[in-house]
Amino acid sequence: MTPLRVGIVGSRFAAGFHADCYRRLDTAEVVAVAAIDNLEPFAAEWGIPDTYEDYRQMLAHADVDLVSVCLPNFLHHEVAVAAAEAGKHVICEKPLATTVADGERVIDACAKAGVKLFYAEDWVFAPSLMRVGEILAEGAVGEVLYLKAKEVHNGSHSPFAKKKSTCGGGSLIHLGIHPIGYALYLLGGADNPVVEVVGQTTGGLADNFVHKDFEGEDWAVGVLKFRDGRRAFIEGNYITVGGMDDVVEIYGTEGVVKVALTFGSNVDVYSRKGYGYAIEKADFTHGWTKPAVDEFYNLGYVREIEYFVDCILKDQEPRYGVNGQAGLECLKVVQALYRSAAEGRAVRGPF
């Protein structure tokens, strides 16, 4: 089988995730990358032969089947639309866009061009959460009533995360969108949409708890009510020190499930001197730590990319949770939570 030919747009954090995952596959190879900075070092690190300073040049000249969009949030829709119009399948990192209107443009462009759109919600493919899905399917906890999930750490290092114009908000759209995506995947769907939300956030800048130079919020929580009455409580913040903490708790009529996505390592280290790297956003490695063994795999990135490539090779549409519609619904919930926080009231759908 001829490997799928991939072009990556971007050369920083998320682009490294994607490059690592493609390298593990026999069914895909990264043949081109486009970026405005860190281009040659990134290409050298991952052995990518063709480099472009303008993604439009890559789309016009590189022989690629699939484009991974790994850029600051405000550029997602622009590049995704251009890739679709060039006849390329699209993997878009979260969020799908920074506005609902732009998210709809991405979906429309892919549909018009007849290419597949994949929304990169890695939690759907995290091995621990996939196992949870099997346990729930057996009825082990009875009827699922309530989900509680969070992604939190001490703040993004990217300058683009500091401005609403480039991020689309703050910790809610940047981090909270992961637990929202998983809640929609587990509890939602076309027949069970979110019908009401209540959100609270810090107000940005001086109103933030810690990050006074961030225009967007550094703390956000939300309650999602689904049509069938079930609830999800989600959190995304930039005020949590000690490393990125991703946690899911599921409560049912007959049991409870708790998952530590990032601090679930079975390796415990005590070090007086410290060492290089333990886990994303951990400030130091002195004392007791739980170093990640394979973050990209444990958080779902590897299986996610493998699934997307497989969908293209087999000409199958992606499942709910990682298709374009799921990405758009996540964005609608995020915007409804922002509205709820700003107006101090519950916001009811349809969104």
C-alpha positions as CSV (number, residue, x, y, z in Angstrom):
1,M,0.0,0.0,0.0
2,T,1.3,3.4,-0.9
3,P,1.5,5.6,2.2
4,L,-0.7,8.7,2.4
5,R,1.3,11.8,1.7
6,V,0.9,14.5,4.4
7,G,1.7,18.2,4.7
8,I,1.9,19.9,8.0
9,V,1.1,23.6,8.4
10,G,2.9,24.8,11.5
11,S,6.2,24.0,13.2
12,R,5.6,24.4,17.0
13,F,3.9,22.5,19.7
14,A,0.9,20.7,18.0
15,A,2.9,20.2,14.8
16,G,5.4,18.1,16.8
17,F,2.5,15.9,18.1
18,H,1.4,15.3,14.6
19,A,4.9,14.7,13.2
20,D,5.6,12.2,15.9
21,C,2.4,10.3,15.3
22,Y,2.8,10.1,11.5
23,R,6.4,8.8,12.0
24,R,4.9,5.8,13.9
25,L,2.7,4.8,11.0
26,D,3.5,2.7,7.9
27,T,0.4,4.1,6.2
28,A,1.4,7.8,6.1
29,E,4.5,9.9,5.6
30,V,5.1,13.6,6.1
31,V,6.5,15.0,2.8
32,A,6.1,18.7,3.3
33,V,5.8,21.4,6.0
34,A,4.9,25.1,5.8
35,A,5.7,27.6,8.5
36,I,6.8,31.2,9.0
37,D,9.3,30.4,11.8
38,N,11.3,27.4,13.0
39,L,10.8,25.9,9.6
40,E,14.2,24.3,8.8
41,P,14.9,23.1,12.4
42,F,11.5,21.4,12.5
43,A,12.0,19.8,9.0
44,A,15.4,18.6,10.0
45,E,14.2,17.1,13.3
46,W,11.4,15.1,11.6
47,G,13.1,14.4,8.3
48,I,10.6,16.3,6.2
49,P,12.0,16.9,2.7
50,D,10.0,19.8,1.3
51,T,9.7,23.1,3.2
52,Y,7.6,26.2,2.4
53,E,7.4,29.6,4.1
54,D,3.8,30.1,2.8
55,Y,1.2,27.4,3.2
56,R,-0.4,28.5,-0.1
57,Q,2.8,27.5,-1.9
58,M,2.7,24.1,-0.2
59,L,-0.9,23.5,-1.3
60,A,-0.1,24.6,-4.9
61,H,3.1,22.7,-5.4
62,A,3.5,19.8,-2.9
63,D,2.1,16.4,-3.7
64,V,0.0,15.9,-0.6
65,D,-3.2,14.0,0.1
66,L,-3.8,15.3,3.7
67,V,-3.1,18.5,5.5
68,S,-2.6,18.8,9.3
69,V,-3.5,22.3,10.5
70,C,-1.4,23.0,13.6
71,L,-1.4,26.7,14.0
72,P,-2.6,29.4,16.4
73,N,-6.4,29.2,16.8
74,F,-7.3,32.2,14.6
75,L,-5.6,30.7,11.6
76,H,-7.3,27.3,11.7
77,H,-10.3,28.1,9.5
78,E,-8.3,30.1,6.9
79,V,-5.9,27.2,6.3
80,A,-8.5,24.5,6.5
81,V,-10.7,26.2,3.9
82,A,-7.7,26.7,1.6
83,A,-6.6,23.1,2.0
84,A,-10.2,21.9,1.1
85,E,-10.4,24.1,-1.9
86,A,-7.1,22.6,-3.0
87,G,-8.6,19.2,-2.8
88,K,-6.8,18.0,0.3
89,H,-8.3,16.1,3.2
90,V,-8.0,18.2,6.5
91,I,-7.1,17.4,10.1
92,C,-7.8,20.5,12.1
93,E,-6.5,20.9,15.7
94,K,-8.9,22.3,18.3
95,P,-10.7,24.6,18.1
96,L,-12.2,24.2,14.7
97,A,-12.2,28.0,14.5
98,T,-12.6,31.0,16.8
99,T,-16.1,31.8,15.7
100,V,-19.1,29.7,14.8
101,A,-19.4,31.4,11.5
102,D,-15.8,30.5,10.6
103,G,-16.4,26.9,11.8
104,E,-19.4,26.6,9.4
105,R,-17.2,27.9,6.6
106,V,-14.7,25.1,7.2
107,I,-17.4,22.4,7.1
108,D,-19.0,23.9,4.0
109,A,-15.7,24.1,2.2
110,C,-14.9,20.5,2.9
111,A,-18.3,19.3,1.9
112,K,-18.2,21.3,-1.4
113,A,-14.8,20.0,-2.2
114,G,-15.7,16.4,-1.4
115,V,-12.8,16.0,1.1
116,K,-12.9,14.6,4.6
117,L,-12.7,16.8,7.7
118,F,-11.3,15.5,10.9
119,Y,-11.6,17.4,14.2
120,A,-8.6,16.4,16.4
121,E,-10.1,15.7,19.8
122,D,-7.5,13.3,21.1
123,W,-9.4,12.4,24.3
124,V,-11.7,10.3,22.2
125,F,-8.7,8.0,21.4
126,A,-7.0,8.1,24.8
127,P,-6.5,4.4,25.6
128,S,-7.8,4.8,29.2
129,L,-10.9,6.5,28.0
130,M,-11.5,3.9,25.3
131,R,-11.3,1.3,28.0
132,V,-13.8,3.3,30.0
133,G,-16.1,3.2,27.0
134,E,-16.0,-0.6,27.0
135,I,-16.7,-0.7,30.7
136,L,-19.7,1.6,30.4
137,A,-21.0,-0.4,27.5
138,E,-21.1,-3.5,29.8
139,G,-23.4,-1.5,32.1
140,A,-20.8,-1.6,34.9
141,V,-21.9,1.7,36.4
142,G,-25.5,1.5,35.4
143,E,-27.1,4.5,33.8
144,V,-24.6,7.3,33.4
145,L,-26.0,10.4,35.1
146,Y,-23.2,12.9,35.3
147,L,-19.7,13.6,33.9
148,K,-17.0,15.8,35.5
149,A,-13.9,16.6,33.5
150,K,-11.1,19.1,33.4
151,E,-7.9,20.1,31.6
152,V,-5.9,22.6,33.7
153,H,-2.3,23.8,33.9
154,N,-0.3,27.0,34.7
155,G,-0.8,28.8,31.4
156,S,0.1,28.7,27.8
157,H,3.6,29.7,26.7
158,S,2.4,30.9,23.3
159,P,2.1,34.6,22.8
160,F,-1.0,33.9,20.7
161,A,-2.8,32.6,23.7
162,K,-2.6,36.0,25.4
163,K,-4.8,37.9,22.9
164,K,-8.5,37.3,22.3
165,S,-8.0,38.1,18.6
166,T,-5.6,35.2,18.1
167,C,-6.9,32.7,20.7
168,G,-10.6,33.3,20.5
169,G,-10.9,33.7,24.3
170,G,-8.8,32.2,27.1
171,S,-8.6,29.0,29.1
172,L,-12.1,27.9,28.1
173,I,-11.6,27.7,24.4
174,H,-7.9,26.7,24.8
175,L,-8.2,24.0,27.4
176,G,-11.9,23.5,28.4
177,I,-12.8,22.6,24.9
178,H,-11.2,19.1,25.5
179,P,-13.5,18.1,28.3
180,I,-16.4,19.7,26.4
181,G,-15.5,17.5,23.4
182,Y,-15.4,14.4,25.4
183,A,-18.7,15.2,27.2
184,L,-20.4,15.6,23.8
185,Y,-18.8,12.4,22.5
186,L,-19.9,10.4,25.6
187,L,-23.2,11.9,26.4
188,G,-24.3,13.8,23.3
189,G,-24.8,13.3,19.6
190,A,-27.5,14.3,17.1
191,D,-30.3,12.9,19.2
192,N,-29.1,14.3,22.5
193,P,-27.7,17.8,22.1
194,V,-26.8,20.3,24.8
195,V,-29.9,22.3,25.5
196,E,-28.7,24.6,28.3
197,V,-25.4,25.9,29.7
198,V,-24.3,27.9,32.7
199,G,-20.8,29.3,32.7
200,Q,-18.5,31.4,34.9
201,T,-15.1,32.8,34.0
202,T,-12.6,35.3,35.2
203,G,-12.8,38.5,33.2
204,G,-9.4,38.7,31.6
205,L,-6.5,41.1,32.4
206,A,-6.9,42.7,35.9
207,D,-9.8,40.4,36.7
208,N,-7.8,37.2,36.2
209,F,-6.6,35.3,39.2
210,V,-3.0,35.0,38.0
211,H,-2.4,36.0,34.4
212,K,-3.0,39.7,34.4
213,D,-1.4,40.1,30.9
214,F,-3.9,37.7,29.3
215,E,-6.9,39.3,27.6
216,G,-8.9,36.1,27.9
217,E,-9.9,34.4,31.1
218,D,-7.5,32.3,33.1
219,W,-10.2,30.3,34.9
220,A,-13.5,28.9,33.5
221,V,-16.1,26.4,34.5
222,G,-19.4,25.3,32.9
223,V,-22.4,23.1,33.4
224,L,-23.9,21.5,30.3
225,K,-27.4,20.1,30.4
226,F,-28.3,17.5,27.7
227,R,-31.7,16.9,26.2
228,D,-32.1,13.7,28.2
229,G,-31.4,15.5,31.5
230,R,-27.9,14.3,32.1
231,R,-25.2,16.9,33.1
232,A,-21.6,17.5,32.5
233,F,-19.4,19.8,34.6
234,I,-16.3,21.0,32.8
235,E,-13.3,23.2,33.8
236,G,-10.3,24.7,32.0
237,N,-7.9,27.0,33.8
238,Y,-4.4,28.5,33.7
239,I,-4.0,28.7,37.5
240,T,-3.0,25.1,38.3
241,V,0.7,24.6,39.1
242,G,2.5,21.2,39.1
243,G,1.9,20.1,35.5
244,M,-1.1,19.6,33.2
245,D,-3.9,17.8,35.0
246,D,-6.5,16.1,32.9
247,V,-9.1,14.2,34.9
248,V,-12.4,12.6,34.0
249,E,-15.0,11.3,36.5
250,I,-18.2,9.5,35.5
251,Y,-21.1,8.9,37.9
252,G,-23.7,6.3,37.3
253,T,-26.6,4.7,39.2
254,E,-24.5,1.6,40.0
255,G,-20.9,2.9,40.1
256,V,-18.2,5.5,39.5
257,V,-15.3,5.8,37.1
258,K,-12.3,8.0,37.7
259,V,-9.5,8.5,35.2
260,A,-6.2,10.5,35.6
261,L,-5.1,11.0,32.0
262,T,-1.9,12.9,32.7
263,F,-0.9,11.7,36.2
264,G,-1.7,8.1,35.6
265,S,1.8,6.9,35.1
266,N,2.9,3.7,36.9
267,V,6.4,5.2,37.3
268,D,7.1,7.0,40.6
269,V,10.4,8.9,40.9
270,Y,11.9,10.6,43.9
271,S,14.9,12.9,43.0
272,R,16.8,15.4,45.1
273,K,18.6,16.7,42.0
274,G,15.7,16.7,39.6
275,Y,15.8,15.5,36.0
276,G,14.8,16.7,32.5
277,Y,11.2,16.1,31.8
278,A,8.3,14.6,33.7
279,I,5.0,15.8,32.2
280,E,3.7,18.8,30.2
281,K,3.8,22.1,32.1
282,A,5.6,20.6,35.2
283,D,7.9,23.4,36.5
284,F,10.5,21.1,38.2
285,T,11.2,17.5,38.9
286,H,12.5,17.5,42.4
287,G,10.9,15.3,45.1
288,W,8.3,12.7,44.1
289,T,7.1,12.8,40.5
290,K,5.2,10.6,38.1
291,P,6.9,11.0,34.7
292,A,4.9,10.2,31.6
293,V,5.9,7.1,29.7
294,D,4.4,8.0,26.3
295,E,2.4,11.2,26.5
296,F,1.4,11.2,22.8
297,Y,0.0,7.7,23.0
298,N,-1.6,8.0,26.5
299,L,-3.4,11.2,25.5
300,G,-4.8,9.7,22.3
301,Y,-2.8,11.4,19.6
302,V,-1.3,8.3,18.1
303,R,-4.5,6.4,17.8
304,E,-6.3,9.5,16.6
305,I,-3.9,10.1,13.7
306,E,-3.9,6.4,12.9
307,Y,-7.7,6.4,12.8
308,F,-7.9,9.5,10.5
309,V,-5.4,8.1,8.1
310,D,-7.3,4.8,8.1
311,C,-10.6,6.6,7.3
312,I,-9.0,8.2,4.2
313,L,-7.5,5.0,3.0
314,K,-10.7,3.1,3.4
315,D,-12.9,6.0,2.3
316,Q,-14.9,6.0,5.5
317,E,-16.5,9.0,7.2
318,P,-15.1,9.8,10.7
319,R,-17.2,8.9,13.8
320,Y,-19.1,11.5,15.8
321,G,-16.7,13.2,18.3
322,V,-13.9,13.7,15.7
323,N,-15.9,14.8,12.7
324,G,-16.4,18.4,11.6
325,Q,-19.9,18.6,13.1
326,A,-18.5,17.7,16.6
327,G,-15.9,20.4,16.3
328,L,-18.6,22.9,15.4
329,E,-20.9,21.8,18.3
330,C,-17.9,22.2,20.7
331,L,-17.5,25.7,19.4
332,K,-21.2,26.5,19.8
333,V,-21.1,25.3,23.5
334,V,-18.0,27.4,24.2
335,Q,-19.6,30.5,22.8
336,A,-22.8,29.8,24.8
337,L,-20.7,29.5,28.0
338,Y,-19.0,32.8,27.2
339,R,-22.4,34.4,26.8
340,S,-23.7,32.9,30.0
341,A,-20.7,34.1,31.9
342,A,-21.0,37.6,30.5
343,E,-24.7,37.9,31.1
344,G,-24.8,36.1,34.5
345,R,-27.6,33.7,33.5
346,A,-28.3,30.3,32.0
347,V,-28.3,30.2,28.2
348,R,-30.7,27.9,26.5
349,G,-30.3,26.3,23.1
350,P,-30.6,25.5,20.3
351,F,-27.1,26.7,19.8
